[in-house]
């Protein structure tokens, strides 16, 4: 997925844990970002932001829908580039077609995962299909660790099997693990090629259910509430907000007063400074400048050669690649 902001902010993160493991949940508010022109579909972005840039390797989280495509036009993202990251597409409703410069052409539907590894460079498109009337889901990025960030690009599609987690009073929490594994449930581990210790799962709690989840204390965690009424260790988490939990916790209790849909993210803090700008994740300002220059030369100014750094997405219905925004005039300086 592309970051379509016209003036994307540069983000520098040290990707380390936030501090005292006894700290209460930090609730992160979303900000609305339009994807495209006047009939743009809006997304709610909770990562990155000033209060928290990353959760493990998770460095970007857009939550969208449910939207009426007759009003918004749905998802329509022309060819655009990425470096240094993996994109994760996970849907609650609708259907999206993904095509990329390594030759992938895949649909993603609810309960299925599209995982694209950009590495040194890739380009791709994403469009809601004609069968989609209400797109609804999340799009996330994973930063690649330093030794993997220039690896060759790739793509994989999977459909994890849902399973029930036993909750109080005999209720069951329908669970999909799409990245990594839940503590205590290795038999339901996702079969995906990620490059750091991670967790990504969808939990559906029926009204009145409460469940205690075991956590890896080395992980920091995030809980995104799509809809419903949810308490996390007794603290309310509003819909569309992201609750952040620092490392050190071994358990968390979720209680649903109403039917609730939750995305649970986790990961080991990587301890690497990163620079994010537009659709690029690098380590220095120079990484970003080089990637932008390469993209503009190959896809915008040149003949769009397939052998270039970002390849070529075939069959794009004549849509031109997205030009990169203008870089800021001030050089990035890492946070102290």
MIGUGU-396409 format. One record per residue (C-alpha): residue number from 1; residue in three letters; y, z, x. Coordinates in nm, 4 decimals, always signed. Layout:
<nodes>
NUM ALA Y Z X
...
</nodes>
This chain:
<nodes>
1 UNK +0.0000 +0.0000 +0.0000
2 UNK +0.3502 -0.0751 +0.1158
3 UNK +0.6476 +0.1532 +0.1375
4 UNK +0.9011 -0.0719 -0.0376
5 UNK +1.2094 +0.1429 +0.0179
6 UNK +1.5037 -0.0669 +0.1370
7 UNK +1.6217 +0.2061 +0.3715
8 UNK +1.3074 +0.3937 +0.4762
9 UNK +1.3727 +0.7178 +0.6571
10 UNK +1.2140 +0.7697 +0.9942
11 UNK +0.9825 +1.0680 +0.9915
12 UNK +0.8771 +1.2598 +1.2997
13 UNK +0.5988 +1.5135 +1.2600
14 UNK +0.4150 +1.7343 +1.5072
15 UNK +0.1078 +1.7573 +1.2775
16 UNK +0.0383 +2.1220 +1.3609
17 UNK -0.0350 +2.4059 +1.1230
18 UNK +0.2575 +2.5713 +0.9523
19 UNK +0.1948 +2.9293 +1.0604
20 UNK +0.0618 +3.2515 +0.9062
21 UNK -0.2641 +3.1883 +0.7201
22 UNK -0.1780 +3.4644 +0.4697
23 UNK +0.1236 +3.2714 +0.3413
24 UNK +0.1207 +3.1865 -0.0311
25 UNK +0.0878 +2.8325 -0.1597
26 UNK +0.3897 +2.6157 -0.0854
27 UNK +0.4746 +2.3956 -0.3858
28 UNK +0.6138 +2.0553 -0.2863
29 UNK +0.8180 +1.8633 -0.5430
30 UNK +0.7728 +1.4865 -0.5797
31 UNK +1.0524 +1.2348 -0.5486
32 UNK +1.0596 +0.9138 -0.7465
33 UNK +1.0440 +0.5871 -0.5509
34 UNK +1.0555 +0.2422 -0.7195
35 UNK +0.8093 -0.0201 -0.5980
36 UNK +0.9912 -0.3514 -0.6198
37 UNK +1.2727 -0.4927 -0.8347
38 UNK +1.4306 -0.4196 -1.1755
39 UNK +1.0938 -0.3851 -1.3569
40 UNK +0.9456 -0.1865 -1.0724
41 UNK +0.6592 +0.0542 -1.1164
42 UNK +0.7761 +0.3935 -0.9944
43 UNK +0.5673 +0.6293 -0.7842
44 UNK +0.5952 +1.0025 -0.7241
45 UNK +0.5941 +1.0703 -0.3487
46 UNK +0.4991 +1.4155 -0.2189
47 UNK +0.4224 +1.3274 +0.1450
48 UNK +0.6046 +1.3022 +0.3756
49 UNK +0.9007 +1.5281 +0.3024
50 UNK +1.1230 +1.7733 +0.4840
51 UNK +0.9193 +2.0806 +0.3921
52 UNK +0.5886 +1.9258 +0.4997
53 UNK +0.5127 +1.5942 +0.6688
54 UNK +0.1338 +1.6006 +0.6954
55 UNK -0.1838 +1.7734 +0.5783
56 UNK -0.4321 +1.7191 +0.8575
57 UNK -0.4268 +1.3431 +0.9132
58 UNK -0.2978 +1.2812 +0.5571
59 UNK +0.0593 +1.1605 +0.6140
60 UNK +0.1610 +0.9726 +0.2964
61 UNK +0.0869 +1.0396 -0.0709
62 UNK +0.2087 +0.8269 -0.3619
63 UNK +0.1016 +0.9192 -0.7161
64 UNK +0.1639 +0.6645 -0.9908
65 UNK +0.1143 +0.6216 -1.3644
66 UNK +0.0021 +0.6255 -1.6274
67 UNK +0.2394 +0.3288 -1.6715
68 UNK +0.2578 +0.0541 -1.9347
69 UNK +0.2360 -0.2753 -1.7432
70 UNK +0.4287 -0.4523 -2.0211
71 UNK +0.7282 -0.2428 -1.9159
72 UNK +0.6782 -0.2098 -1.5397
73 UNK +0.4808 -0.5212 -1.4478
74 UNK +0.2158 -0.3037 -1.2828
75 UNK +0.1440 -0.3025 -0.9113
76 UNK +0.2630 -0.6141 -0.7294
77 UNK +0.2812 -0.5784 -0.3519
78 UNK +0.3044 -0.9061 -0.1507
79 UNK +0.1718 -0.9448 +0.2072
80 UNK +0.2932 -0.6638 +0.4306
81 UNK +0.1817 -0.5075 +0.7609
82 UNK +0.0484 -0.1740 +0.8833
83 UNK -0.0286 -0.0187 +1.2220
84 UNK -0.1766 +0.3125 +1.3365
85 UNK -0.3147 +0.4281 +1.0011
86 UNK -0.5777 +0.3990 +0.7306
87 UNK -0.4861 +0.3321 +0.3663
88 UNK -0.6818 +0.5093 +0.0917
89 UNK -0.6767 +0.3710 -0.2650
90 UNK -0.8185 +0.5915 -0.5442
91 UNK -0.7738 +0.5188 -0.9157
92 UNK -0.7898 +0.7229 -1.2361
93 UNK -0.7330 +0.4209 -1.4643
94 UNK -0.6870 +0.0453 -1.4220
95 UNK -0.8014 -0.2027 -1.1604
96 UNK -0.6391 -0.3290 -0.8381
97 UNK -0.7296 -0.6308 -0.6292
98 UNK -0.7004 -0.5893 -0.2525
99 UNK -0.6941 -0.8806 -0.0056
100 UNK -0.6322 -0.8524 +0.3675
101 UNK -0.6137 -1.0427 +0.6936
102 UNK -0.9663 -0.9517 +0.8049
103 UNK -1.1013 -1.1487 +0.5079
104 UNK -1.1580 -0.8675 +0.2573
105 UNK -1.1237 -0.9407 -0.1153
106 UNK -1.2187 -0.6350 -0.3191
107 UNK -1.1450 -0.4717 -0.6520
108 UNK -1.0994 -0.0978 -0.6779
109 UNK -1.1700 +0.0802 -1.0069
110 UNK -1.1809 +0.4463 -1.1143
111 UNK -1.4371 +0.6354 -0.9114
112 UNK -1.4304 +0.3785 -0.6294
113 UNK -1.2636 +0.3902 -0.2889
114 UNK -1.0896 +0.1225 -0.0848
115 UNK -1.0396 +0.2323 +0.2770
116 UNK -0.8483 -0.0043 +0.5053
117 UNK -0.8104 +0.0669 +0.8760
118 UNK -0.4973 -0.0933 +1.0218
119 UNK -0.5477 +0.0028 +1.3849
120 UNK -0.3481 -0.2320 +1.6110
121 UNK -0.2337 -0.4392 +1.3135
122 UNK -0.3354 -0.5723 +0.9715
123 UNK -0.1641 -0.7232 +0.6671
124 UNK -0.2723 -0.7038 +0.3024
125 UNK -0.1745 -0.7411 -0.0633
126 UNK -0.2331 -0.5269 -0.3731
127 UNK -0.1999 -0.6425 -0.7337
128 UNK -0.2963 -0.4963 -1.0683
129 UNK -0.5479 -0.7282 -1.2345
130 UNK -0.4944 -0.8948 -1.5719
131 UNK -0.7448 -0.6487 -1.7200
132 UNK -0.5154 -0.3574 -1.6331
133 UNK -0.2824 -0.2293 -1.9040
134 UNK -0.2267 +0.1188 -1.7591
135 UNK -0.2372 +0.1613 -1.3784
136 UNK -0.2847 +0.5226 -1.2740
137 UNK -0.3951 +0.6698 -0.9429
138 UNK -0.3002 +0.7674 -0.5896
139 UNK -0.2343 +0.5747 -0.2697
140 UNK -0.2579 +0.7660 +0.0560
141 UNK -0.2314 +0.7081 +0.4296
142 UNK -0.4269 +0.8688 +0.7100
143 UNK -0.2795 +0.8707 +1.0594
144 UNK -0.5270 +0.7549 +1.3230
145 UNK -0.5691 +0.9900 +1.6217
146 UNK -0.4166 +0.8688 +1.9463
147 UNK -0.7391 +0.7305 +2.0938
148 UNK -0.8093 +0.5319 +1.7743
149 UNK -0.4649 +0.4062 +1.6755
150 UNK -0.5047 +0.0659 +1.8461
151 UNK -0.8621 +0.0016 +1.7308
152 UNK -0.9481 -0.3327 +1.5644
153 UNK -0.8645 -0.3518 +1.1922
154 UNK -1.1391 -0.3181 +0.9289
155 UNK -1.2044 -0.2556 +0.5605
156 UNK -1.4692 -0.0772 +0.3555
157 UNK -1.5380 -0.0175 -0.0132
158 UNK -1.7544 +0.2611 -0.1549
159 UNK -1.8378 +0.4245 -0.4890
160 UNK -1.9196 +0.7948 -0.4420
161 UNK -2.1552 +0.9456 -0.6979
162 UNK -1.9919 +1.2208 -0.9075
163 UNK -2.1608 +1.5594 -0.9286
164 UNK -2.1001 +1.8837 -1.1228
165 UNK -1.9665 +2.2000 -0.9642
166 UNK -2.0608 +2.5117 -1.1568
167 UNK -1.7596 +2.7009 -1.2884
168 UNK -1.7279 +3.0331 -1.4707
169 UNK -1.8600 +3.0699 -1.8255
170 UNK -2.1094 +2.7903 -1.7744
171 UNK -1.8484 +2.5164 -1.7483
172 UNK -1.8895 +2.2304 -1.5018
173 UNK -1.6251 +2.0656 -1.2851
174 UNK -1.6877 +1.6925 -1.2504
175 UNK -1.6339 +1.6137 -0.8809
176 UNK -1.6001 +1.3003 -0.6699
177 UNK -1.5829 +1.3423 -0.2904
178 UNK -1.4347 +1.0214 -0.1497
179 UNK -1.3528 +1.1394 +0.2046
180 UNK -1.5491 +1.3960 +0.4075
181 UNK -1.7431 +1.6755 +0.2343
182 UNK -1.6848 +1.9935 +0.0365
183 UNK -1.7934 +2.3102 +0.2150
184 UNK -2.1416 +2.3991 +0.0934
185 UNK -2.2135 +2.0522 -0.0462
186 UNK -2.3071 +1.8301 +0.2508
187 UNK -2.5476 +1.6331 +0.0304
188 UNK -2.2446 +1.4849 -0.1474
189 UNK -2.0564 +1.3847 +0.1681
190 UNK -1.8645 +1.0575 +0.1495
191 UNK -1.9917 +0.7632 +0.3523
192 UNK -1.6644 +0.6482 +0.5080
193 UNK -1.5470 +0.5685 +0.8588
194 UNK -1.2690 +0.8178 +0.9239
195 UNK -1.1639 +0.9409 +1.2668
196 UNK -1.0810 +1.3108 +1.2257
197 UNK -1.2200 +1.6032 +1.0234
198 UNK -1.1025 +1.5414 +0.6655
199 UNK -1.1590 +1.6066 +0.2959
200 UNK -1.0575 +1.4046 -0.0092
201 UNK -1.1934 +1.4856 -0.3558
202 UNK -1.1160 +1.4522 -0.7268
203 UNK -1.1863 +1.7540 -0.9491
204 UNK -1.1850 +1.7435 -1.3304
205 UNK -1.1615 +2.0925 -1.4790
206 UNK -1.2144 +2.1410 -1.8539
207 UNK -0.9786 +2.3751 -2.0396
208 UNK -1.0691 +2.7367 -1.9761
209 UNK -1.2689 +2.6667 -1.6615
210 UNK -1.2221 +2.8608 -1.3410
211 UNK -1.3956 +2.7839 -1.0143
212 UNK -1.3926 +2.9218 -0.6625
213 UNK -1.4131 +2.6639 -0.3883
214 UNK -1.5254 +2.7418 -0.0348
215 UNK -1.2811 +2.6052 +0.2244
216 UNK -1.3083 +2.5247 +0.5926
217 UNK -1.0703 +2.7760 +0.7574
218 UNK -0.9868 +2.5215 +1.0295
219 UNK -0.8390 +2.2915 +0.7627
220 UNK -0.5047 +2.2934 +0.5941
221 UNK -0.5269 +2.1812 +0.2302
222 UNK -0.3242 +2.0179 -0.0423
223 UNK -0.3822 +2.0130 -0.4186
224 UNK -0.2111 +1.7434 -0.6258
225 UNK -0.2190 +1.8095 -1.0013
226 UNK -0.2176 +1.4873 -1.2026
227 UNK -0.2094 +1.6511 -1.5455
228 UNK -0.2972 +1.9750 -1.7199
229 UNK -0.2185 +2.3421 -1.6624
230 UNK -0.3553 +2.4825 -1.3371
231 UNK -0.3273 +2.8097 -1.1461
232 UNK -0.4154 +2.8203 -0.7761
233 UNK -0.5063 +3.1764 -0.6723
234 UNK -0.3000 +3.2871 -0.9706
235 UNK +0.0090 +3.0761 -0.8884
236 UNK +0.1068 +2.7940 -1.1237
237 UNK +0.1026 +2.4386 -0.9891
238 UNK +0.3163 +2.2037 -1.2028
239 UNK +0.1874 +1.8539 -1.2817
240 UNK +0.2725 +1.5872 -1.0220
241 UNK +0.3448 +1.8551 -0.7624
242 UNK +0.1522 +1.9151 -0.4405
243 UNK +0.0408 +2.2658 -0.3468
244 UNK +0.0048 +2.3227 +0.0291
245 UNK -0.2355 +2.5836 +0.1713
246 UNK -0.2229 +2.6749 +0.5390
247 UNK -0.5318 +2.7015 +0.7634
248 UNK -0.7244 +3.0268 +0.7671
249 UNK -0.8327 +3.0361 +0.4029
250 UNK -1.2038 +3.0458 +0.3310
251 UNK -1.1810 +3.0267 -0.0498
252 UNK -0.9448 +2.9199 -0.3255
253 UNK -0.9662 +2.9903 -0.6987
254 UNK -0.8640 +2.7283 -0.9528
255 UNK -0.8098 +2.8181 -1.3189
256 UNK -0.7360 +2.5562 -1.5863
257 UNK -0.5619 +2.6628 -1.9069
258 UNK -0.5790 +2.2981 -2.0180
259 UNK -0.7935 +2.0048 -1.9063
260 UNK -0.6789 +1.9365 -1.5501
261 UNK -0.7258 +1.6541 -1.3008
262 UNK -0.6757 +1.7571 -0.9363
263 UNK -0.6876 +1.5701 -0.6050
264 UNK -0.7918 +1.8012 -0.3206
265 UNK -0.6998 +1.6980 +0.0337
266 UNK -0.7813 +1.8718 +0.3594
267 UNK -0.7916 +1.8198 +0.7322
268 UNK -0.7657 +1.9742 +1.0760
269 UNK -0.4061 +1.9634 +1.2071
270 UNK -0.4134 +1.6923 +1.4735
271 UNK -0.1419 +1.8359 +1.6959
272 UNK -0.0014 +1.4921 +1.7804
273 UNK +0.3633 +1.3947 +1.7272
274 UNK +0.3926 +1.0826 +1.5139
275 UNK +0.6750 +0.8522 +1.4141
276 UNK +0.6554 +0.6968 +1.0656
277 UNK +0.8894 +0.4207 +0.9555
278 UNK +0.8370 +0.1703 +0.6733
279 UNK +0.4655 +0.0758 +0.6951
280 UNK +0.4100 +0.1763 +1.0557
281 UNK +0.2727 +0.4919 +1.2179
282 UNK +0.3359 +0.5149 +1.5919
283 UNK +0.3967 +0.7741 +1.8596
284 UNK +0.7349 +0.6572 +1.9869
285 UNK +1.0412 +0.4731 +1.8679
286 UNK +0.9337 +0.1843 +2.0903
287 UNK +0.6020 +0.1547 +1.9002
288 UNK +0.7940 +0.0978 +1.5769
289 UNK +1.0398 -0.1487 +1.7300
290 UNK +0.7540 -0.3514 +1.8812
291 UNK +0.5583 -0.3623 +1.5526
292 UNK +0.8639 -0.4691 +1.3541
293 UNK +0.9465 -0.7403 +1.6074
294 UNK +0.5883 -0.8700 +1.5998
295 UNK +0.5788 -0.8789 +1.2197
296 UNK +0.9117 -1.0537 +1.1800
297 UNK +0.8219 -1.3121 +1.4454
298 UNK +0.4800 -1.3864 +1.3002
299 UNK +0.5213 -1.3586 +0.9237
300 UNK +0.8886 -1.4201 +0.8578
301 UNK +1.0324 -1.6408 +1.1330
302 UNK +0.7199 -1.8236 +1.2403
303 UNK +0.4423 -2.0347 +1.0867
304 UNK +0.2341 -1.7272 +0.9898
305 UNK -0.0507 -1.7915 +1.2339
306 UNK -0.3819 -1.6230 +1.1575
307 UNK -0.4247 -1.5402 +1.5263
308 UNK -0.1116 -1.3224 +1.5396
309 UNK -0.1171 -0.9440 +1.5595
310 UNK -0.1204 -0.8989 +1.1797
311 UNK -0.3375 -1.1930 +1.0829
312 UNK -0.2870 -1.3833 +0.7601
313 UNK -0.3726 -1.2969 +0.3981
314 UNK -0.5096 -1.6095 +0.2265
315 UNK -0.4523 -1.7071 -0.1376
316 UNK -0.1350 -1.5102 -0.1991
317 UNK -0.0205 -1.7350 -0.4862
318 UNK +0.2744 -1.8552 -0.2821
319 UNK +0.4319 -1.5120 -0.2428
320 UNK +0.6187 -1.4766 +0.0839
321 UNK +0.5435 -1.1803 +0.3096
322 UNK +0.7748 -0.8822 +0.2841
323 UNK +1.0437 -0.8778 +0.5538
324 UNK +1.0812 -0.5499 +0.7369
325 UNK +1.3984 -0.3503 +0.6663
326 UNK +1.6652 -0.3240 +0.9338
327 UNK +1.5962 -0.0490 +1.1839
328 UNK +1.8410 +0.2418 +1.2042
329 UNK +2.0937 +0.2246 +1.4846
330 UNK +2.0148 +0.5764 +1.6083
331 UNK +1.7126 +0.6369 +1.8278
332 UNK +1.4563 +0.8822 +1.7027
333 UNK +1.4488 +1.2245 +1.8618
334 UNK +1.1443 +1.4452 +1.7993
335 UNK +1.2002 +1.7727 +1.6167
336 UNK +1.2065 +2.0842 +1.8284
</nodes>
